[in-house]
Amino acid sequence: MSHIAHQFGNSLLSFVRDEEGAQVVEYALIIAVVSIALVIALKALTEDGGGFSDFIDRVSACLTTSTCE
């Protein structure tokens, strides 16, 4: 019986020390925060005819006509 308890204890310690799952969670959190920041930044630029919309219009005009402003 002591052998089974010892094996269980070793398995439990091995599970606690394993950090591979933690790295995946950290990367997922970083990606989530960056994605939220990008969505907020793009939303601020496109509201009320913001700078991003104007920029896209100017790039389109430069690509379709010979004059760029």
C-alpha distance (Angstrom), angle and dihedral (degrees) to the residues before:
residue distance angle dihedral
M1 . . .
S2 3.78 . .
H3 3.81 89.6 .
I4 3.83 91.4 57.1
A5 3.81 91.7 48.5
H6 3.80 90.2 49.0
Q7 3.83 91.9 50.8
F8 3.80 90.9 47.3
G9 3.81 90.4 50.3
N10 3.81 91.6 50.2
S11 3.81 91.3 48.4
L12 3.79 91.1 49.6
L13 3.80 92.7 49.6
S14 3.80 90.8 48.0
F15 3.80 90.3 51.9
V16 3.81 92.4 49.3
R17 3.82 92.9 48.8
D18 3.82 94.4 48.9
E19 3.82 107.8 106.2
E20 3.82 102.1 173.9
G21 3.79 92.9 97.5
A22 3.79 90.9 50.6
Q23 3.80 91.2 57.9
V24 3.79 91.7 53.6
V25 3.79 90.7 50.8
E26 3.80 91.1 49.1
Y27 3.80 92.0 51.9
A28 3.80 91.0 47.9
L29 3.80 90.8 52.2
I30 3.81 91.7 49.4
I31 3.81 91.0 50.5
A32 3.81 90.9 48.2
V33 3.81 93.5 50.9
V34 3.82 93.0 47.4
S35 3.81 90.9 47.6
I36 3.80 92.2 51.1
A37 3.80 91.0 48.5
L38 3.81 91.0 51.2
V39 3.79 92.8 49.1
I40 3.80 91.5 49.8
A41 3.83 92.2 47.3
L42 3.81 94.0 48.4
K43 3.79 92.0 45.7
A44 3.81 90.9 52.9
L45 3.81 90.7 50.0
T46 3.79 95.5 49.5
E47 3.82 100.2 44.6
D48 3.82 117.8 104.9
G49 3.80 94.7 0.6
G50 3.77 91.8 -52.8
G51 3.76 128.5 -175.1
F52 3.79 96.2 -82.0
S53 3.81 93.4 59.8
D54 3.80 91.0 47.4
F55 3.79 90.4 49.3
I56 3.82 92.0 52.1
D57 3.82 90.5 48.7
R58 3.82 91.6 51.5
V59 3.80 92.6 48.1
S60 3.81 90.4 49.1
A61 3.81 90.7 50.1
C62 3.80 91.5 49.7
L63 3.79 91.9 50.3
T64 3.80 95.9 46.5
T65 3.82 101.1 38.3
S66 3.76 134.8 38.0
T67 3.80 95.0 -118.5
C68 3.77 124.5 76.9
E69 3.78 125.0 -168.4
